[in-house]
Amino acid sequence: MNDHNSGYTLIEIAMVLAIIGLLLGGIVKGQELINNTKVKNLAADFTNIPISIYGYQDKFHSYPGDDAAATIHLTAPTGIIIQPGNGNGTINGNWNDTITQNSESFNFWQQLRLGGFYQGPIDTTDPRYIPTNAVGGKIGVTNVLANVPITGLAGNFVICSDRIPGKLAKQLDILLDDGNTRIGLMMVTGGTNPPPPAPTPTDKIVDDQPYLVCMGN
């Protein structure tokens, strides 16, 4: 009677380990591609919104939201109320204001869309009125005179996008600014307003934690 060994040979074990390695490598590569796509979509918000703002300004000689002659420049469907701004040359209000504040930052999206420079609902009561980013966070616009979201930001206006994972926030800063999340045109913070929180140094950012990313223009 022959006694056969039922265990795996070294070659079989090596093949299984190689297959596992290939699978893990594919998963990691797939996740990297997903993250890169998200970063590109997040970056598009920071690059396309300023283009829309300057397009509106070029046509109507005012920032959207701040347009004091918005009811003259824009035409809305019946039942949609256009709220003019004060025309002082800044987009007043916190970047994340809601309808209850009735701020220029909130009305910004309606005026920009009615002007034909951005897609989305013009009804301020629509749940989709405030745009969201590629990771489900809110996008908003404000100024740096009184409503600066992160200490040290500069520019004529600021675009903010929240709930961005730390890993993607660092990639964004490399792609659009200087790679330093504490200084430059783009800054990152884990704090909330008010008061404006300090920017978070790059080496202190945790990859899987959400952050607020803002960029001055």
N, C-alpha and C positions, 0 to 999 in steps of 0.2 A: 504494500500500500504506500503510495507516494504522498509526502507531506508538502503541499504547495503553500508558499508564502502569499497571503492575500493583501499585504501592504502595498503602498505606492512606491514606485521606483524614483530615484533622484531625477530622472529625465521627466517623469510625469509631474513631479512636484515643481520642477523648474518651469514647465509649460504652464501650469496653473498660475504660478506666481507672475509669469510674463503676461498672461491674459489679464490678471487682476491689475497689473501695472498699466496696461494699455487702457483698461476701462477707467481707472482713476485719472490717468492722464487726459483722457477724453472729457471726463467730467470737469476737471480743472480748466481745460482749454475752453470748454463750452461756457463755463461761468465767467471766464475772462472776456469772451466775446460779448456776453450779455452785459457785463459791466461797461465795456467799451462803448456799446450802443447807448446805454443809459447816459454815460458821460457826454457823448456827442449830442444827445437830445437835450440834456441839461444846458450844455454850452450854447445850443441854438437859441434858447430862451434869452440868454445874456447878450447874444449878438443881434438877434432879429428884433427884439423889442426896441432898442435904441434906434434902429433903422426906421421903425414905424413911427416913433416919436418925432424924429427929425423930418420925416415925410409930412406928418401932420403940421409941424411947426412951419415948414416951408410953404405949405398950402394956406394955412390960416393965421400965420404969424403969432402963434401962441402954443403953449404946451397943452396937450389933452388933459382934461381935468381942471386946468387953470383957466381955460378959455372963457373969458367974460362975455363973449359974443356967441357962445355955443348955440343958443336958440336961433341965431341968424345964420350961422355957418352950416348947421346940421338940420336934417329933417328926420323926424321919428314917426313911426306908425301911431295910429290913434291909440290912446291909452298909455303910451310911453312918455314919461315926463323927463325932459332934459334939465339938469341942474347946472347952471353956469358956474364957473369959478370966479375968483376975484381979480384975475388978470395981473397979479403982482410978479409974474415971471418965475414962480416956483410951484411945484406940485405939493400943496400943503396936505398934511395928514400922515398918520402912521402907515407904513407899508401894508400892514395887515388889518386896516380898518374894515368894519362891516357896515351894512346899511344903516345901523343905528347911529353911527357917527355922521353920516352924510358928508364925508370929507372929499376933497379933491382927489386924494389917492384912490378912494372908492369909485368916484364918478369917472376917473381916468379911463377905465375900461370901456364904459359906454360911449364916451366921446371918441375914443380911438376907433372903436368898431363902427360907429355911425359915420365916421369920416372915411371908412373903407380901408383902414390900414391894419386891421387885426380881425381875426375870425372869432366868433363866439356870441353868446346871447347879449342882447341889449336891454332886456328886462332885468332890472337890478334885483328882483325877487327870485329869479331863476337860480336853483341850487348850483348850476354850472357857471354862474356869472363870474365868480372869481376863478381864474385859470389855475390849473395844477400842473406840476412838473412830472417828469418821467417816473418819479418814485412816490407820487401821490401827495406831495407837499404843495402849499400855496405859493403863488407868485404875486409880488406886489411892487409898487413904485412909490417913492417918496423923495424928499429933499434932504440936504444935510445941514440946513440952517437951524432948524428946531426939532427935527424928527429923525436925526441920524440914528440908524438901527445899531451900528457898531461904532464904538469910539475910534476916531481917527480917519473915517471914510471921508473922501472929498469928491467933488464933481458938481455938475449942474443938477443932476438927479441921480438917484440910487435905485437899482433893481435888486430885489431880494427874493430868495427861493429857500424854503425850509424843508425839514425832514430829510436832508441829504446825508446818507451814510458817510462817515469820516473818510473812508477809503476813496469814495468818489469825489468828495470835497477837495481832497489833496490833488487828485488827478485834474480836477477842474482848474485849480489854481496854477498848476503847471501848464495846462493847455492855453489858458486865457490871460495869465499874468506872470508873476515872477517865481512861482513855486513856494513862496513864503506866505502862509496863511495869516500872519500877524501884521504884515505891512503891504503896501501897494494899492492898486486899484480894487483888487478883490480881497476880501477878508472873510474869515470864518469864525463863528462863535457858537458855543453851546449854551450861552445865556439867553435870557428873554428880556423884552422891553416892558415898561420902563424900569429904571433908567437904562441908557444904552450900555450894554455889556462890553467888556474889553475883548479884543480878538484873541483867539486861541492859537498859541504857537504850534507850528507844524508837528513838532515832536511830541506834543501833548494830545494830539487828536487820536481818538480811539476808532479803529476802522469800522466797527459795526454799530457805533452810536450815531444818532441823528444830530445834524448841525444846521444852523442858519448860515447861508452863504449870501453875501451882498457884494455888489460891484458898482463903483462910482463911474459916472460918464460925464 
